[in-house]
Amino acid sequence: MSLAGSKVMIQDKPNRKIGFHLIENTWDKLRGELSRIIGEEEALLVAVFRFSSPSIKGDEETREKEEEKEVYLETPFVKDVKIIAKKIKEKFKAEPHMHLHPDHGSVTFLMASLGELLIDNLRGMVIEASACEECVLNYLEGEVRLGEEVVALFYGSSANITFILPAADGRRLQIIEAVISI
């Protein structure tokens, strides 16, 4: 019985390493696909990050009354989201547009970038947003635009993002799920 347990442990370690490489290979594939689609042009990333306070409690009526009272108060949640948005703006040159309430809200980021850099910047923005102490990144969605055309859509969370892109043949869509971290 102890011998069988040893085999499982030996097999587990290589799988973890392969898993990490598969995660990085997915990001590499995504970089390559966006570079193929965008070429050497500059694309626009439009990303909506939805945040909430980790301490949301109470029913809907209570929250609405509290929002009316606190509409002009800057809660710890609002302060932290503003700090995160400022960091992302400075680090990634992404222009934030905020719509915040005392315990929830969203920030839309607009960022112009080359295809290969765009993916790394989006990944970095999500990691940065996930470091918020008084807020939780619940959901994100967005698109990549080349001029007036949408060339990719994405949605997900701080754990993983699903991208929808045109395949190389131009007739089909491909879906790539990229994990943010292990």
Backbone as CSV, one residue per row, in Angstrom:
resi,resn,N_x,N_y,N_z,CA_x,CA_y,CA_z,C_x,C_y,C_z
1,MET,0.824,-1.187,0.000,0.000,0.000,0.000,0.873,1.257,0.000
2,SER,1.963,1.251,0.743,2.844,2.416,0.752,3.547,2.584,-0.591
3,LEU,3.801,1.487,-1.301,4.427,1.561,-2.605,3.491,2.254,-3.608
4,ALA,2.218,1.913,-3.571,1.250,2.546,-4.480,1.149,4.039,-4.184
5,GLY,1.187,4.400,-2.903,1.145,5.822,-2.536,2.346,6.574,-3.075
6,SER,3.512,5.916,-3.096,4.728,6.544,-3.633,4.594,6.812,-5.117
7,LYS,4.015,5.867,-5.836,3.843,6.052,-7.280,2.966,7.254,-7.573
8,VAL,1.901,7.417,-6.827,0.997,8.547,-7.051,1.726,9.851,-6.819
9,MET,2.543,9.913,-5.752,3.277,11.146,-5.475,4.295,11.428,-6.576
10,ILE,4.945,10.406,-7.090,5.923,10.591,-8.158,5.217,11.093,-9.420
11,GLN,4.040,10.574,-9.706,3.297,10.989,-10.896,2.718,12.390,-10.730
12,ASP,2.380,12.793,-9.516,1.797,14.114,-9.276,2.758,15.239,-9.634
13,LYS,4.017,15.106,-9.246,4.991,16.187,-9.471,5.148,16.541,-10.947
14,PRO,5.350,15.569,-11.858,5.466,15.945,-13.271,4.194,16.618,-13.800
15,ASN,3.032,16.174,-13.357,1.780,16.788,-13.827,1.698,18.247,-13.440
16,ARG,2.165,18.595,-12.270,2.142,20.000,-11.857,3.045,20.834,-12.751
17,LYS,4.222,20.318,-13.072,5.135,21.041,-13.951,4.520,21.183,-15.337
18,ILE,3.927,20.119,-15.845,3.285,20.176,-17.148,2.151,21.185,-17.111
19,GLY,1.381,21.199,-16.020,0.284,22.158,-15.889,0.774,23.587,-15.981
20,PHE,1.878,23.900,-15.322,2.431,25.251,-15.370,2.852,25.603,-16.795
21,HIS,3.514,24.655,-17.464,3.944,24.908,-18.839,2.746,25.062,-19.764
22,LEU,1.694,24.304,-19.531,0.487,24.441,-20.345,-0.135,25.816,-20.164
23,ILE,-0.129,26.333,-18.935,-0.663,27.669,-18.672,0.137,28.701,-19.449
24,GLU,1.448,28.639,-19.370,2.294,29.598,-20.085,2.160,29.426,-21.592
25,ASN,2.044,28.176,-22.054,1.856,27.934,-23.484,0.550,28.536,-23.987
26,THR,-0.489,28.517,-23.156,-1.763,29.129,-23.528,-1.589,30.628,-23.733
27,TRP,-0.874,31.289,-22.831,-0.631,32.731,-22.979,0.222,33.005,-24.208
28,ASP,1.212,32.142,-24.466,2.039,32.292,-25.673,1.183,32.140,-26.928
29,LYS,0.300,31.156,-26.926,-0.590,30.940,-28.067,-1.489,32.163,-28.268
30,LEU,-2.017,32.681,-27.191,-2.889,33.852,-27.263,-2.139,35.065,-27.816
31,ARG,-0.903,35.270,-27.335,-0.053,36.357,-27.852,0.136,36.202,-29.360
32,GLY,0.453,34.994,-29.775,0.672,34.719,-31.194,-0.560,34.949,-32.036
33,GLU,-1.705,34.511,-31.536,-2.954,34.685,-32.279,-3.330,36.162,-32.420
34,LEU,-3.181,36.919,-31.354,-3.501,38.350,-31.450,-2.496,39.083,-32.334
35,SER,-1.250,38.669,-32.288,-0.252,39.267,-33.182,-0.605,38.965,-34.633
36,ARG,-1.064,37.743,-34.902,-1.477,37.364,-36.251,-2.649,38.221,-36.716
37,ILE,-3.627,38.416,-35.859,-4.841,39.150,-36.212,-4.560,40.645,-36.360
38,ILE,-3.810,41.201,-35.425,-3.590,42.648,-35.391,-2.430,43.072,-36.279
39,GLY,-1.451,42.195,-36.430,-0.265,42.552,-37.200,0.564,43.560,-36.424
40,GLU,1.098,44.537,-37.113,1.936,45.545,-36.460,1.166,46.819,-36.159
41,GLU,-0.140,46.756,-36.278,-0.968,47.923,-35.987,-1.218,48.043,-34.485
42,GLU,-1.725,49.196,-34.104,-2.067,49.409,-32.705,-3.547,49.102,-32.513
43,ALA,-3.856,48.324,-31.502,-5.232,47.944,-31.201,-5.685,48.651,-29.930
44,LEU,-6.983,48.701,-29.733,-7.557,49.304,-28.539,-8.171,48.211,-27.682
45,LEU,-7.745,48.155,-26.433,-8.322,47.235,-25.460,-9.370,48.000,-24.667
46,VAL,-10.583,47.453,-24.603,-11.649,48.008,-23.776,-11.991,46.922,-22.765
47,ALA,-11.683,47.165,-21.492,-11.882,46.153,-20.457,-12.687,46.734,-19.298
48,VAL,-13.747,46.039,-18.920,-14.577,46.453,-17.798,-14.302,45.513,-16.636
49,PHE,-13.813,46.074,-15.533,-13.540,45.319,-14.317,-14.659,45.627,-13.329
50,ARG,-15.319,44.589,-12.811,-16.382,44.779,-11.831,-15.888,44.353,-10.460
51,PHE,-15.987,45.295,-9.525,-15.499,45.083,-8.164,-16.652,45.092,-7.174
52,SER,-16.430,44.444,-6.034,-17.353,44.569,-4.900,-16.530,44.565,-3.620
53,SER,-17.156,45.036,-2.571,-16.512,45.032,-1.263,-16.583,43.617,-0.697
54,PRO,-15.536,43.144,-0.040,-15.601,41.807,0.544,-16.587,41.714,1.699
55,SER,-17.069,42.850,2.173,-17.957,42.843,3.335,-19.379,43.274,2.985
56,ILE,-19.858,42.930,1.775,-21.244,43.246,1.417,-22.164,42.366,2.254
57,LYS,-23.114,43.002,2.925,-24.071,42.248,3.725,-25.416,42.969,3.712
58,GLY,-26.448,42.271,4.127,-27.779,42.870,4.189,-28.563,42.621,2.917
59,ASP,-29.873,42.872,3.002,-30.720,42.661,1.841,-30.708,43.897,0.934
60,GLU,-31.393,43.808,-0.158,-31.372,44.855,-1.183,-31.915,46.182,-0.669
61,GLU,-33.012,46.160,0.097,-33.594,47.413,0.614,-32.621,48.122,1.558
62,THR,-31.982,47.383,2.435,-31.021,47.967,3.364,-29.857,48.588,2.604
63,ARG,-29.363,47.880,1.585,-28.254,48.405,0.787,-28.646,49.685,0.073
64,GLU,-29.856,49.742,-0.477,-30.298,50.947,-1.181,-30.376,52.137,-0.237
65,LYS,-30.885,51.921,0.994,-30.959,53.007,1.967,-29.555,53.472,2.360
66,GLU,-28.638,52.508,2.554,-27.265,52.862,2.903,-26.595,53.625,1.766
67,GLU,-26.873,53.227,0.505,-26.286,53.926,-0.640,-26.764,55.368,-0.693
68,GLU,-28.052,55.593,-0.404,-28.580,56.963,-0.408,-27.876,57.819,0.634
69,LYS,-27.634,57.258,1.819,-26.971,57.988,2.888,-25.494,58.216,2.593
70,GLU,-24.836,57.202,2.017,-23.387,57.235,1.871,-22.928,57.653,0.482
71,VAL,-23.818,58.170,-0.333,-23.460,58.468,-1.710,-22.283,59.438,-1.809
72,TYR,-22.103,60.309,-0.820,-21.008,61.258,-0.853,-19.843,60.859,0.048
73,LEU,-19.985,59.727,0.740,-18.894,59.227,1.579,-17.925,58.425,0.726
74,GLU,-16.654,58.588,0.977,-15.667,57.776,0.287,-15.285,56.627,1.205
75,THR,-15.866,55.487,0.963,-15.642,54.299,1.783,-14.254,53.715,1.499
76,PRO,-13.779,52.818,2.381,-12.503,52.143,2.107,-12.521,51.412,0.758
77,PHE,-13.673,50.860,0.402,-13.811,50.185,-0.896,-13.524,51.166,-2.036
78,VAL,-14.182,52.314,-2.014,-14.018,53.317,-3.075,-12.578,53.812,-3.127
79,LYS,-11.990,54.070,-1.969,-10.598,54.537,-1.925,-9.657,53.512,-2.558
80,ASP,-9.836,52.234,-2.211,-8.946,51.206,-2.741,-9.128,50.999,-4.249
81,VAL,-10.361,51.050,-4.723,-10.581,50.911,-6.164,-9.920,52.074,-6.902
82,LYS,-10.024,53.272,-6.352,-9.373,54.431,-6.979,-7.857,54.273,-6.987
83,ILE,-7.296,53.731,-5.915,-5.850,53.490,-5.854,-5.434,52.467,-6.916
84,ILE,-6.199,51.376,-7.023,-5.902,50.341,-8.021,-6.002,50.930,-9.427
85,ALA,-7.055,51.710,-9.690,-7.222,52.319,-11.017,-6.054,53.251,-11.336
86,LYS,-5.596,53.994,-10.345,-4.463,54.907,-10.549,-3.182,54.117,-10.861
87,LYS,-2.948,53.021,-10.122,-1.768,52.187,-10.369,-1.790,51.611,-11.786
88,ILE,-2.957,51.118,-12.193,-3.089,50.541,-13.532,-2.881,51.624,-14.593
89,LYS,-3.394,52.807,-14.341,-3.217,53.912,-15.286,-1.742,54.253,-15.442
90,GLU,-1.029,54.355,-14.333,0.384,54.715,-14.380,1.253,53.603,-14.964
91,LYS,0.973,52.358,-14.585,1.824,51.238,-14.985,1.568,50.778,-16.426
92,PHE,0.294,50.801,-16.849,-0.062,50.247,-18.157,-0.577,51.288,-19.155
93,LYS,-0.625,52.535,-18.738,-1.121,53.624,-19.602,-2.554,53.358,-20.073
94,ALA,-3.366,52.803,-19.171,-4.768,52.514,-19.454,-5.629,53.603,-18.817
95,GLU,-6.468,54.220,-19.603,-7.306,55.315,-19.120,-8.535,54.741,-18.394
96,PRO,-8.685,55.026,-17.083,-9.833,54.480,-16.333,-11.057,55.403,-16.379
97,HIS,-12.219,54.800,-16.426,-13.495,55.503,-16.313,-14.284,54.756,-15.235
98,MET,-14.515,55.427,-14.095,-15.078,54.749,-12.931,-16.563,55.040,-12.732
99,HIS,-17.257,54.008,-12.283,-18.646,54.129,-11.848,-18.734,53.361,-10.535
100,LEU,-18.624,54.095,-9.408,-18.500,53.444,-8.107,-19.624,53.823,-7.160
101,HIS,-20.022,52.853,-6.366,-20.962,53.030,-5.255,-20.181,52.701,-3.981
102,PRO,-20.759,52.900,-2.800,-20.005,52.639,-1.563,-19.445,51.221,-1.420
103,ASP,-20.109,50.203,-2.014,-19.635,48.834,-1.822,-19.529,48.003,-3.106
104,HIS,-19.729,48.625,-4.254,-19.562,47.917,-5.523,-19.392,48.938,-6.644
105,GLY,-18.965,48.457,-7.790,-18.819,49.362,-8.920,-17.970,48.746,-10.014
106,SER,-17.743,49.548,-11.055,-16.953,49.060,-12.175,-15.991,50.140,-12.648
107,VAL,-14.921,49.682,-13.262,-13.945,50.573,-13.876,-13.726,50.066,-15.292
108,THR,-13.925,50.947,-16.262,-13.660,50.622,-17.656,-12.293,51.198,-18.012
109,PHE,-11.416,50.350,-18.504,-10.079,50.775,-18.903,-9.985,50.777,-20.425
110,LEU,-9.423,51.839,-20.969,-9.133,51.934,-22.397,-7.627,52.016,-22.558
111,MET,-7.074,51.152,-23.405,-5.629,51.127,-23.560,-5.277,50.788,-25.013
112,ALA,-4.452,51.611,-25.627,-3.938,51.330,-26.965,-2.622,50.584,-26.829
113,SER,-2.456,49.516,-27.635,-1.256,48.702,-27.514,-1.081,47.845,-28.758
114,LEU,0.123,47.339,-28.958,0.390,46.366,-30.007,-0.146,45.011,-29.549
115,GLY,-0.471,44.129,-30.484,-1.090,42.844,-30.170,-0.343,42.001,-29.171
116,GLU,0.969,41.867,-29.361,1.757,41.019,-28.472,1.802,41.589,-27.056
117,LEU,1.951,42.895,-26.940,2.010,43.544,-25.631,0.642,43.616,-24.962
118,LEU,-0.395,43.670,-25.763,-1.751,43.834,-25.250,-2.122,42.718,-24.272
119,ILE,-1.812,41.498,-24.623,-2.143,40.345,-23.776,-1.379,40.398,-22.463
120,ASP,-0.088,40.710,-22.523,0.706,40.808,-21.300,0.197,41.947,-20.419
121,ASN,-0.187,43.056,-21.035,-0.715,44.186,-20.273,-2.044,43.835,-19.608
122,LEU,-2.931,43.155,-20.339,-4.210,42.754,-19.744,-3.983,41.811,-18.571
123,ARG,-3.100,40.854,-18.744,-2.793,39.912,-17.660,-2.248,40.662,-16.446
124,GLY,-1.338,41.608,-16.671,-0.786,42.416,-15.587,-1.838,43.270,-14.904
125,MET,-2.773,43.817,-15.686,-3.851,44.635,-15.111,-4.730,43.791,-14.189
126,VAL,-5.036,42.572,-14.606,-5.876,41.684,-13.787,-5.144,41.306,-12.502
127,ILE,-3.864,41.016,-12.604,-3.072,40.678,-11.409,-3.033,41.875,-10.458
128,GLU,-2.827,43.074,-11.013,-2.806,44.296,-10.199,-4.158,44.521,-9.514
129,ALA,-5.249,44.339,-10.252,-6.595,44.540,-9.696,-6.925,43.506,-8.627
130,SER,-6.350,42.330,-8.737,-6.599,41.267,-7.759,-5.890,41.513,-6.436
131,ALA,-4.958,42.461,-6.410,-4.200,42.755,-5.192,-4.927,43.740,-4.277
132,CYS,-6.109,44.156,-4.641,-6.882,45.123,-3.857,-7.267,44.519,-2.502
133,GLU,-7.067,45.280,-1.427,-7.376,44.779,-0.087,-8.843,44.943,0.295
134,GLU,-9.429,46.073,-0.041,-10.816,46.360,0.350,-11.805,46.119,-0.778
135,CYS,-11.353,45.465,-1.859,-12.253,45.180,-2.970,-11.904,43.823,-3.576
136,VAL,-12.879,43.241,-4.248,-12.709,41.947,-4.893,-13.052,42.124,-6.368
137,LEU,-12.156,41.681,-7.248,-12.444,41.684,-8.678,-13.341,40.486,-8.961
138,ASN,-14.632,40.743,-9.171,-15.600,39.672,-9.378,-15.658,39.181,-10.809
139,TYR,-15.553,40.109,-11.747,-15.817,39.764,-13.138,-15.138,40.776,-14.042
140,LEU,-14.741,40.335,-15.213,-14.233,41.260,-16.207,-14.707,40.811,-17.576
141,GLU,-14.853,41.786,-18.446,-15.256,41.501,-19.817,-14.721,42.609,-20.696
142,GLY,-14.654,42.345,-21.983,-14.179,43.395,-22.852,-13.970,42.926,-24.270
143,GLU,-13.292,43.792,-25.009,-13.054,43.520,-26.413,-11.741,44.150,-26.842
144,VAL,-11.227,43.640,-27.938,-10.057,44.212,-28.578,-10.540,44.744,-29.918
145,ARG,-10.249,46.024,-30.175,-10.694,46.669,-31.407,-9.497,47.041,-32.269
146,LEU,-9.672,46.864,-33.543,-8.699,47.301,-34.535,-9.446,48.271,-35.437
147,GLY,-9.226,49.551,-35.217,-10.028,50.562,-35.904,-11.452,50.482,-35.387
148,GLU,-12.387,50.319,-36.291,-13.801,50.214,-35.915,-14.256,48.771,-35.709
149,GLU,-13.381,47.812,-36.009,-13.766,46.404,-35.952,-13.366,45.752,-34.628
150,VAL,-14.244,44.892,-34.129,-13.933,44.081,-32.949,-13.230,42.826,-33.451
151,VAL,-12.011,42.585,-32.939,-11.243,41.421,-33.394,-11.176,40.321,-32.347
152,ALA,-11.556,40.614,-31.120,-11.566,39.599,-30.066,-12.484,40.056,-28.944
153,LEU,-13.110,39.091,-28.304,-13.932,39.328,-27.108,-13.339,38.504,-25.977
154,PHE,-13.548,38.964,-24.749,-13.091,38.175,-23.609,-13.991,38.421,-22.411
155,TYR,-14.005,37.442,-21.520,-14.750,37.538,-20.263,-14.116,36.586,-19.262
156,GLY,-14.350,36.838,-17.986,-13.811,35.933,-16.983,-13.731,36.551,-15.613
157,SER,-12.746,36.090,-14.865,-12.573,36.522,-13.483,-11.082,36.717,-13.222
158,SER,-10.747,36.917,-11.957,-9.330,37.071,-11.614,-8.583,35.744,-11.713
159,ALA,-9.305,34.635,-11.861,-8.667,33.322,-11.963,-8.382,32.918,-13.409
160,ASN,-9.334,33.179,-14.316,-9.103,32.833,-15.716,-9.945,33.713,-16.632
161,ILE,-9.496,33.814,-17.869,-10.173,34.638,-18.859,-10.391,33.787,-20.106
162,THR,-11.584,33.853,-20.662,-11.907,33.153,-21.893,-11.914,34.166,-23.037
163,PHE,-11.147,33.867,-24.093,-11.047,34.727,-25.267,-11.754,34.067,-26.441
164,ILE,-12.454,34.872,-27.227,-13.102,34.412,-28.447,-12.479,35.201,-29.592
165,LEU,-11.814,34.475,-30.508,-11.063,35.099,-31.607,-11.378,34.391,-32.922
166,PRO,-11.145,35.066,-34.039,-11.280,34.371,-35.317,-10.125,33.394,-35.514
167,ALA,-10.433,32.231,-36.060,-9.396,31.250,-36.359,-8.624,31.700,-37.600
168,ALA,-7.509,31.049,-37.868,-6.649,31.427,-38.994,-7.366,31.298,-40.337
169,ASP,-8.314,30.358,-40.446,-9.018,30.187,-41.720,-10.056,31.282,-41.965
170,GLY,-10.361,32.084,-40.953,-11.305,33.185,-41.107,-12.763,32.766,-41.155
171,ARG,-13.028,31.476,-41.090,-14.401,30.981,-41.183,-14.960,30.554,-39.840
172,ARG,-14.106,30.359,-38.882,-14.544,29.844,-37.584,-14.037,30.731,-36.468
173,LEU,-14.614,30.517,-35.311,-14.133,31.186,-34.111,-13.347,30.176,-33.287
174,GLN,-12.376,30.662,-32.571,-11.663,29.794,-31.642,-11.812,30.365,-30.237
175,ILE,-11.868,29.486,-29.281,-12.006,29.871,-27.884,-10.747,29.428,-27.158
176,ILE,-10.117,30.373,-26.484,-8.904,30.071,-25.725,-9.149,30.502,-24.288
177,GLU,-9.012,29.565,-23.350,-9.152,29.872,-21.941,-7.765,29.978,-21.331
178,ALA,-7.478,31.148,-20.755,-6.160,31.409,-20.178,-6.285,31.555,-18.666
179,VAL,-5.500,30.792,-17.939,-5.504,30.835,-16.488,-4.551,31.940,-16.041
180,ILE,-4.998,32.788,-15.101,-4.169,33.904,-14.632,-3.038,33.408,-13.761
181,SER,-3.320,32.547,-12.802,-2.277,32.055,-11.918,-2.573,30.623,-11.524
182,ILE,-1.595,30.040,-10.871,-1.753,28.632,-10.443,-2.303,28.613,-9.042
